[in-house]
Amino acid sequence: MIFISSGGLPPWVPDSGAPAA
């Protein structure tokens, strides 16, 4: 699944606001 982080970064970026599965 693709999550849009609050920071606008991809889910695989540690700074993402979503869990990187």
C-alpha positions in Angstrom: 0.0 0.0 0.0 1.1 3.6 -0.7 0.9 6.1 2.1 1.2 9.8 1.7 3.2 11.3 4.5 2.3 14.6 6.1 5.7 15.9 5.0 5.0 15.0 1.4 7.7 12.4 1.4 7.4 8.7 0.3 6.5 6.1 2.9 10.0 4.6 2.8 11.4 7.9 4.1 12.0 7.9 7.9 10.4 11.4 8.1 7.2 10.1 6.6 4.0 10.5 8.7 2.8 7.0 7.8 4.1 3.6 8.8 6.5 2.1 6.2 5.2 -1.4 5.7 
